[in-house]
Amino acid sequence: MSDTITTPQITLPRLGLGTFRLDGPAGQAAVERALRLGYRALDTAERYENEEVVGAGLKASGVARADVKVTSKVWWDHLGPGQIRAACEASLGRLGTDYLDLYLVHWPAPGMDLPRVLADMARLKEEGLVRAIGVANFPANLLRRALAVGVPLAANQVEYHLMLSQNRLLAVTRPAGMILTAYTPLGKGKLASDPTVQAIAARHGATGGQVALAWLLRQDGVAAIPKAAREESQRENLGAVALAPKLTAEDVAALDALPKDQRMVNPDFRPDWND
């Protein structure tokens, strides 16, 4: 199993660093540390209000910008005419970089002009501000409508973990050559203590969190971006990459059999997840 996923649109590490709520000097230190440990993908967003911190951490790490895949996102109330470019330029300025490797629509907006939104995103790619574009939090049918516009999309970033199925979305992303990027991949820490997960972890000399991540990372076209501030957590998550191909068929069957209906991110402005 490769540590990266390559599609016609982008190459991304299977494991990246989520940075939601990483802020201030401690957040910068966390980004620096992750990069020095070997992480090569950083995920942020204008809404996180930490792009300056992420950019400073990248710069201070000494790792070349070209070696790191940087993702940011435009918030759902900045999708009007002219707003997407302004938001992207502001993100670039805060990050201190000339381009983004991946730029996503963070959430779909009610009543948005989807063809125009995607055309505006595509223009950023044409002009070199971003290398690839995609979406986040798009349910399956909305993603199908987005793909029907004809603009190549590299990724859909959604909540995905051991206890939330995304099979309907994977049935769309895989044929389309898109990456499904999993946020909250550890279920806000609630998955590691499950008895089934613990038993599998014990057999492999791993942690429950590593098992939960490995279950995701072994899947075709799936990447994960767990947030981790402490060095111990960052190292633990990296270990899941090596564990993923070691899970047995019996392990996977037992993990597949766990409940898959536990959604943990469900804001008021969410789309209809059944769409």
Secondary structure, DSSP 8 states (H G I E B T S, - for coil): --SEEE-SS-EEESB-EE-TT--HHHHHHHHHHHHHHT--EEE--GGGT-HHHHHHHHHHH---GGGSEEEEEE-GGG-STTHHHHHHHHHHHHHT-S-BSEEEE-S--TT--HHHHHHHHHHHHHTTSBS-EEEES--HHHHHHHHHTT----EEEEE-BTTB--HHHHHHHTTTT-EEEEESTTGGGTSTT-HHHHHHHHHHT--HHHHHHHHHHTSTTEEE--B--SHHHHHHHHHHHHHGGG--HHHHHHHHTS--B------TT---TT-
